[in-house]
Structures are given as structure tokens and as C-alpha cells.
């Protein structure tokens, strides 16, 4: 299989004169004209969409995060504080049985408040400080 290659270089004819390849048409600055008018249509750009917002999310997002953080503290404490108070009551059924579980409830309260503190600190760093960086234009 012999592959024939096409040369774009200048060729010489039998008389010895150099003949330029006709496939090399290099336009000069004089021949360049303005491009033909094209039909252009923009899809999904700022010209066709209303990208302005009311800025309400700057209030709703921090308020939602604050409410979630309060719930994060409240739910474990609502469960564990009554258990602690019941274990401290001398007339309760847990004291009568001889089960002294005060240390368990105190440990669980400290752990749940500690974990909630770390989570709330992280959420406040993420959501409550970033919302202030976006200025309404």
C-alpha cells in the first residue's frame, strides 16, 4: 500500500520556473471583508433572565440556622433534665429501687451540650458569617 502525500510546497515545472501551489490561497488584508450577518440568539444569559433577588434570603437563612441551633440544644435537654430531676427525687421509683443514675444523666447532659456547642459553632461560622459578605447592589 503506497500512500501518496500531497505537497503544499512550491513545485517546479519542466522549464525550471517555480510554480506556486493553487491550493494555497492566502488572503491579504485588502481582500478581508466584514463577516456576513448572522442570526444570534442568547439562551440563559443575564439579558433574558431576571437575576435580581429581594435579599430576603439574607434574613431567612440566618434565622433558620439560629432556630435549628436552638432546637439542637433544646431536644436533648428536654429529654435529659426531667430524667435527672426524677433521679434526684427521693420518692421516685428509680430511687426506691436503689438505682442511682444521677451520674449517667449528668454525663449525658454534659456530652450533649458539648457536642451541640461544637455543631452550633460550626454552623454559625458557615452560615452566619458568609451571609454578611454578600452586599446588595
C-alpha positions in Angstrom: 0.0 0.0 0.0 1.6 3.1 -1.2 0.3 6.3 0.4 0.6 9.3 -1.8 1.1 12.5 0.0 0.1 15.9 -1.2 2.7 18.5 -1.0 1.7 22.1 -0.3 5.2 23.3 -1.2 6.0 25.2 -4.4 6.7 22.9 -7.4 8.9 23.4 -10.4 7.8 22.6 -13.8 9.9 21.2 -16.7 11.1 24.6 -17.8 12.6 25.3 -14.3 10.3 28.0 -13.2 8.8 27.9 -9.8 5.0 27.5 -9.7 3.0 28.1 -6.6 0.5 25.6 -5.5 -3.0 26.7 -6.3 -4.4 25.3 -3.1 -2.6 27.9 -1.0 -4.8 30.9 -1.2 -3.6 33.3 1.5 -6.0 36.2 1.8 -4.4 39.6 2.2 -5.7 42.5 4.3 -7.2 44.1 1.1 -9.3 41.0 0.5 -10.7 40.6 4.0 -14.2 41.9 4.3 -16.6 42.1 7.2 -18.3 38.8 8.1 -21.8 38.1 6.9 -24.6 39.0 9.3 -25.5 36.0 11.5 -28.7 35.4 13.4 -27.7 35.3 17.1 -29.9 34.4 20.0 -28.8 34.3 23.6 -30.1 31.4 25.7 -29.9 31.6 29.5 -27.9 34.8 29.8 -28.4 37.8 32.1 -30.2 39.5 29.2 -33.0 37.1 29.2 -33.3 36.3 32.9 -34.1 38.5 35.9 -31.2 37.8 38.3 -32.1 40.3 40.9 -33.4 39.0 44.2 -35.2 40.6 47.0 -32.5 39.9 49.6 -35.0 38.1 51.8 -32.7 35.1 51.9 -30.2 37.2 53.9 -32.7 37.2 56.7 -34.4 33.8 56.3 -31.2 31.8 56.2 -29.6 33.1 59.4 -33.0 32.9 61.2 -33.5 29.3 60.2 -29.9 28.4 61.3 -30.5 30.1 64.7 -33.8 28.2 65.2 -32.1 24.9 64.3 -29.3 25.6 66.7 -31.7 26.3 69.5 -33.5 23.1 68.7 -30.2 21.3 68.7 -29.7 22.4 72.4 -33.4 22.1 73.4 -34.3 18.5 72.3 -31.6 16.7 74.4 -32.1 18.9 77.4 -35.9 18.5 77.3 -35.3 14.7 77.5 -32.4 14.6 79.9 -33.3 17.2 82.5 -36.6 15.5 83.6 -34.7 12.3 83.9 -32.1 14.0 86.1 -34.7 15.6 88.3 -36.6 12.3 88.6 -33.4 10.5 89.7 -32.8 13.2 92.4 -36.3 12.9 93.8 -36.2 10.7 96.9 -39.7 9.5 96.4 -39.3 8.4 92.7 -39.4 4.8 91.7 -35.7 4.8 90.5 -34.5 5.9 94.0 -36.7 3.3 95.7 -35.2 0.5 93.6 -31.7 1.6 94.6 -30.6 2.6 91.1 -28.6 5.8 91.5 -28.4 7.1 87.9 -27.6 10.7 88.6 -24.1 10.4 87.2 -25.5 8.9 84.0 -27.8 11.8 83.4 -25.2 14.5 84.3 -22.7 12.8 81.9 -25.2 12.7 79.1 -26.2 16.3 79.6 -22.6 17.4 79.5 -21.9 15.4 76.4 -25.0 16.6 74.5 -24.3 20.2 75.4 -20.7 19.8 74.4 -21.5 18.2 71.0 -24.2 20.8 70.4 -21.8 23.6 71.1 -19.3 22.3 68.6 -22.0 21.9 65.9 -23.5 25.3 66.6 -20.1 26.9 66.4 -19.5 25.3 63.0 -22.9 26.2 61.7 -22.5 29.8 62.8 -19.1 30.0 61.1 -20.6 28.6 57.9 -23.9 30.3 57.6 -24.0 33.4 59.8 -20.7 34.9 58.7 -21.0 34.3 55.0 -24.3 36.0 54.6 -22.8 39.3 55.5 -20.2 39.1 52.7 -22.8 39.4 50.0 -23.7 43.1 49.6 -26.8 44.1 47.9 -26.0 46.1 44.8 
